[in-house]
Amino acid sequence: MMEVLGITEKEQAAIMIDIYTDLQRIQKAEDKDKELSNQLRKAKAKLEALGIVTENLIIE
């Protein structure tokens, strides 16, 4: 089984399913701004738990 950066194909698939369903949640949300904020908060927490400084990822 192929591994990229120590992540299996099944783990990659699970990550992509999460991303896809999160985007659908934003698209279907009654309050898109609130849902987007919630999704960003969740993603930021996951990145910071992995030691990634999110301030370096800000798009202006």
N, CA, C and O atoms as CSV, one atom per row, in Angstrom:
chain,resi,resn,atom,element,x,y,z
A,1,MET,N,N,0.850,-1.194,0.000
A,1,MET,CA,C,0.000,0.000,0.000
A,1,MET,C,C,0.885,1.244,0.000
A,1,MET,O,O,1.867,1.323,0.739
A,2,MET,N,N,0.527,2.203,-0.831
A,2,MET,CA,C,1.301,3.435,-0.966
A,2,MET,C,C,1.063,4.368,0.218
A,2,MET,O,O,-0.076,4.571,0.638
A,3,GLU,N,N,2.129,4.924,0.745
A,3,GLU,CA,C,2.016,5.907,1.821
A,3,GLU,C,C,2.707,7.191,1.398
A,3,GLU,O,O,3.802,7.168,0.837
A,4,VAL,N,N,2.049,8.317,1.676
A,4,VAL,CA,C,2.618,9.627,1.396
A,4,VAL,C,C,2.716,10.354,2.735
A,4,VAL,O,O,1.714,10.553,3.423
A,5,LEU,N,N,3.926,10.743,3.087
A,5,LEU,CA,C,4.163,11.432,4.363
A,5,LEU,C,C,3.603,10.648,5.544
A,5,LEU,O,O,3.126,11.244,6.510
A,6,GLY,N,N,3.654,9.334,5.477
A,6,GLY,CA,C,3.186,8.503,6.573
A,6,GLY,C,C,1.679,8.364,6.652
A,6,GLY,O,O,1.163,7.847,7.642
A,7,ILE,N,N,0.961,8.812,5.635
A,7,ILE,CA,C,-0.503,8.733,5.621
A,7,ILE,C,C,-0.918,7.716,4.565
A,7,ILE,O,O,-0.478,7.792,3.418
A,8,THR,N,N,-1.753,6.777,4.944
A,8,THR,CA,C,-2.202,5.770,3.995
A,8,THR,C,C,-3.257,6.346,3.054
A,8,THR,O,O,-3.805,7.420,3.303
A,9,GLU,N,N,-3.531,5.629,1.983
A,9,GLU,CA,C,-4.556,6.063,1.040
A,9,GLU,C,C,-5.922,6.162,1.717
A,9,GLU,O,O,-6.700,7.068,1.417
A,10,LYS,N,N,-6.214,5.237,2.626
A,10,LYS,CA,C,-7.502,5.281,3.343
A,10,LYS,C,C,-7.589,6.516,4.226
A,10,LYS,O,O,-8.647,7.137,4.326
A,11,GLU,N,N,-6.491,6.870,4.859
A,11,GLU,CA,C,-6.472,8.076,5.690
A,11,GLU,C,C,-6.627,9.322,4.818
A,11,GLU,O,O,-7.330,10.259,5.195
A,12,GLN,N,N,-5.974,9.337,3.655
A,12,GLN,CA,C,-6.119,10.454,2.727
A,12,GLN,C,C,-7.567,10.566,2.260
A,12,GLN,O,O,-8.110,11.667,2.174
A,13,ALA,N,N,-8.190,9.434,1.960
A,13,ALA,CA,C,-9.592,9.433,1.529
A,13,ALA,C,C,-10.493,9.981,2.630
A,13,ALA,O,O,-11.404,10.762,2.355
A,14,ALA,N,N,-10.248,9.580,3.865
A,14,ALA,CA,C,-11.058,10.061,4.980
A,14,ALA,C,C,-10.918,11.571,5.153
A,14,ALA,O,O,-11.900,12.263,5.419
A,15,ILE,N,N,-9.707,12.074,5.003
A,15,ILE,CA,C,-9.463,13.521,5.104
A,15,ILE,C,C,-10.225,14.263,4.012
A,15,ILE,O,O,-10.871,15.278,4.273
A,16,MET,N,N,-10.145,13.747,2.787
A,16,MET,CA,C,-10.824,14.406,1.667
A,16,MET,C,C,-12.342,14.346,1.810
A,16,MET,O,O,-13.030,15.295,1.435
A,17,ILE,N,N,-12.872,13.257,2.343
A,17,ILE,CA,C,-14.318,13.166,2.601
A,17,ILE,C,C,-14.721,14.235,3.609
A,17,ILE,O,O,-15.747,14.893,3.438
A,18,ASP,N,N,-13.914,14.413,4.668
A,18,ASP,CA,C,-14.196,15.454,5.663
A,18,ASP,C,C,-14.196,16.838,5.015
A,18,ASP,O,O,-15.088,17.647,5.274
A,19,ILE,N,N,-13.204,17.107,4.181
A,19,ILE,CA,C,-13.132,18.412,3.512
A,19,ILE,C,C,-14.355,18.619,2.627
A,19,ILE,O,O,-14.975,19.682,2.658
A,20,TYR,N,N,-14.702,17.612,1.846
A,20,TYR,CA,C,-15.839,17.705,0.928
A,20,TYR,C,C,-17.152,17.943,1.680
A,20,TYR,O,O,-17.954,18.789,1.283
A,21,THR,N,N,-17.366,17.195,2.764
A,21,THR,CA,C,-18.608,17.375,3.523
A,21,THR,C,C,-18.624,18.716,4.258
A,21,THR,O,O,-19.684,19.322,4.409
A,22,ASP,N,N,-17.467,19.184,4.714
A,22,ASP,CA,C,-17.403,20.504,5.346
A,22,ASP,C,C,-17.774,21.605,4.347
A,22,ASP,O,O,-18.494,22.544,4.688
A,23,LEU,N,N,-17.278,21.483,3.117
A,23,LEU,CA,C,-17.630,22.468,2.089
A,23,LEU,C,C,-19.124,22.427,1.778
A,23,LEU,O,O,-19.740,23.468,1.551
A,24,GLN,N,N,-19.704,21.236,1.766
A,24,GLN,CA,C,-21.151,21.126,1.547
A,24,GLN,C,C,-21.931,21.779,2.688
A,24,GLN,O,O,-22.958,22.419,2.465
A,25,ARG,N,N,-21.429,21.609,3.915
A,25,ARG,CA,C,-22.095,22.240,5.068
A,25,ARG,C,C,-22.129,23.752,4.898
A,25,ARG,O,O,-23.147,24.387,5.173
A,26,ILE,N,N,-21.022,24.328,4.448
A,26,ILE,CA,C,-20.975,25.775,4.213
A,26,ILE,C,C,-21.965,26.148,3.118
A,26,ILE,O,O,-22.723,27.108,3.257
A,27,GLN,N,N,-21.954,25.392,2.036
A,27,GLN,CA,C,-22.820,25.681,0.894
A,27,GLN,C,C,-24.300,25.620,1.285
A,27,GLN,O,O,-25.094,26.434,0.814
A,28,LYS,N,N,-24.673,24.677,2.132
A,28,LYS,CA,C,-26.081,24.476,2.499
A,28,LYS,C,C,-26.522,25.297,3.710
A,28,LYS,O,O,-27.718,25.380,3.992
A,29,ALA,N,N,-25.590,25.895,4.420
A,29,ALA,CA,C,-25.902,26.595,5.669
A,29,ALA,C,C,-26.814,27.790,5.426
A,29,ALA,O,O,-26.670,28.515,4.441
A,30,GLU,N,N,-27.743,27.974,6.335
A,30,GLU,CA,C,-28.605,29.148,6.295
A,30,GLU,C,C,-27.779,30.411,6.530
A,30,GLU,O,O,-27.953,31.424,5.852
A,31,ASP,N,N,-26.876,30.323,7.509
A,31,ASP,CA,C,-25.974,31.440,7.810
A,31,ASP,C,C,-24.568,31.020,7.373
A,31,ASP,O,O,-23.804,30.467,8.164
A,32,LYS,N,N,-24.240,31.285,6.123
A,32,LYS,CA,C,-22.973,30.836,5.544
A,32,LYS,C,C,-21.758,31.417,6.278
A,32,LYS,O,O,-20.762,30.722,6.480
A,33,ASP,N,N,-21.841,32.688,6.674
A,33,ASP,CA,C,-20.717,33.307,7.374
A,33,ASP,C,C,-20.450,32.612,8.710
A,33,ASP,O,O,-19.296,32.388,9.077
A,34,LYS,N,N,-21.516,32.272,9.434
A,34,LYS,CA,C,-21.359,31.597,10.722
A,34,LYS,C,C,-20.769,30.205,10.524
A,34,LYS,O,O,-19.863,29.802,11.253
A,35,GLU,N,N,-21.281,29.472,9.536
A,35,GLU,CA,C,-20.760,28.125,9.278
A,35,GLU,C,C,-19.309,28.187,8.828
A,35,GLU,O,O,-18.493,27.366,9.246
A,36,LEU,N,N,-18.981,29.155,7.978
A,36,LEU,CA,C,-17.601,29.313,7.530
A,36,LEU,C,C,-16.690,29.598,8.726
A,36,LEU,O,O,-15.604,29.027,8.821
A,37,SER,N,N,-17.113,30.465,9.629
A,37,SER,CA,C,-16.327,30.763,10.830
A,37,SER,C,C,-16.128,29.509,11.671
A,37,SER,O,O,-15.036,29.266,12.185
A,38,ASN,N,N,-17.186,28.716,11.809
A,38,ASN,CA,C,-17.083,27.479,12.582
A,38,ASN,C,C,-16.100,26.505,11.932
A,38,ASN,O,O,-15.299,25.879,12.626
A,39,GLN,N,N,-16.156,26.374,10.606
A,39,GLN,CA,C,-15.260,25.465,9.903
A,39,GLN,C,C,-13.810,25.944,10.000
A,39,GLN,O,O,-12.896,25.138,10.176
A,40,LEU,N,N,-13.605,27.257,9.886
A,40,LEU,CA,C,-12.253,27.803,10.026
A,40,LEU,C,C,-11.717,27.567,11.438
A,40,LEU,O,O,-10.544,27.234,11.608
A,41,ARG,N,N,-12.559,27.735,12.437
A,41,ARG,CA,C,-12.152,27.518,13.832
A,41,ARG,C,C,-11.715,26.065,14.037
A,41,ARG,O,O,-10.702,25.794,14.682
A,42,LYS,N,N,-12.500,25.135,13.474
A,42,LYS,CA,C,-12.181,23.713,13.589
A,42,LYS,C,C,-10.862,23.399,12.890
A,42,LYS,O,O,-10.014,22.705,13.451
A,43,ALA,N,N,-10.681,23.907,11.664
A,43,ALA,CA,C,-9.458,23.654,10.910
A,43,ALA,C,C,-8.241,24.239,11.623
A,43,ALA,O,O,-7.185,23.609,11.680
A,44,LYS,N,N,-8.396,25.448,12.165
A,44,LYS,CA,C,-7.295,26.095,12.883
A,44,LYS,C,C,-6.879,25.270,14.100
A,44,LYS,O,O,-5.688,25.104,14.360
A,45,ALA,N,N,-7.850,24.757,14.839
A,45,ALA,CA,C,-7.548,23.941,16.016
A,45,ALA,C,C,-6.803,22.669,15.616
A,45,ALA,O,O,-5.860,22.262,16.293
A,46,LYS,N,N,-7.226,22.041,14.517
A,46,LYS,CA,C,-6.552,20.819,14.060
A,46,LYS,C,C,-5.125,21.115,13.625
A,46,LYS,O,O,-4.207,20.366,13.961
A,47,LEU,N,N,-4.926,22.211,12.874
A,47,LEU,CA,C,-3.583,22.585,12.436
A,47,LEU,C,C,-2.677,22.901,13.620
A,47,LEU,O,O,-1.527,22.462,13.661
A,48,GLU,N,N,-3.193,23.665,14.585
A,48,GLU,CA,C,-2.391,24.033,15.746
A,48,GLU,C,C,-2.051,22.816,16.593
A,48,GLU,O,O,-0.982,22.765,17.202
A,49,ALA,N,N,-2.956,21.825,16.639
A,49,ALA,CA,C,-2.679,20.588,17.364
A,49,ALA,C,C,-1.522,19.823,16.717
A,49,ALA,O,O,-0.835,19.044,17.377
A,50,LEU,N,N,-1.316,20.055,15.415
A,50,LEU,CA,C,-0.207,19.428,14.693
A,50,LEU,C,C,1.053,20.300,14.717
A,50,LEU,O,O,2.066,19.953,14.109
A,51,GLY,N,N,0.983,21.427,15.421
A,51,GLY,CA,C,2.142,22.296,15.554
A,51,GLY,C,C,2.328,23.264,14.401
A,51,GLY,O,O,3.407,23.834,14.242
A,52,ILE,N,N,1.288,23.461,13.589
A,52,ILE,CA,C,1.370,24.371,12.446
A,52,ILE,C,C,0.877,25.743,12.868
A,52,ILE,O,O,-0.229,25.876,13.393
A,53,VAL,N,N,1.694,26.764,12.639
A,53,VAL,CA,C,1.336,28.135,12.988
A,53,VAL,C,C,0.393,28.661,11.907
A,53,VAL,O,O,0.801,28.849,10.761
A,54,THR,N,N,-0.854,28.897,12.268
A,54,THR,CA,C,-1.856,29.278,11.276
A,54,THR,C,C,-1.705,30.716,10.771
A,54,THR,O,O,-2.191,31.049,9.691
A,55,GLU,N,N,-1.042,31.554,11.542
A,55,GLU,CA,C,-0.843,32.930,11.104
A,55,GLU,C,C,-0.041,32.982,9.802
A,55,GLU,O,O,-0.174,33.920,9.016
A,56,ASN,N,N,0.792,31.962,9.587
A,56,ASN,CA,C,1.582,31.897,8.354
A,56,ASN,C,C,0.736,31.527,7.142
A,56,ASN,O,O,1.215,31.600,6.010
A,57,LEU,N,N,-0.497,31.136,7.362
A,57,LEU,CA,C,-1.371,30.674,6.290
A,57,LEU,C,C,-2.438,31.689,5.906
A,57,LEU,O,O,-3.308,31.387,5.089
A,58,ILE,N,N,-2.388,32.889,6.482
A,58,ILE,CA,C,-3.390,33.918,6.224
A,58,ILE,C,C,-3.254,34.428,4.791
A,58,ILE,O,O,-2.169,34.810,4.353
A,59,ILE,N,N,-4.376,34.425,4.070
A,59,ILE,CA,C,-4.413,34.960,2.702
A,59,ILE,C,C,-4.973,36.369,2.762
A,59,ILE,O,O,-6.041,36.593,3.332
A,60,GLU,N,N,-4.265,37.308,2.182
A,60,GLU,CA,C,-4.732,38.698,2.206
A,60,GLU,C,C,-5.127,39.154,0.830
A,60,GLU,O,O,-5.545,40.299,0.655
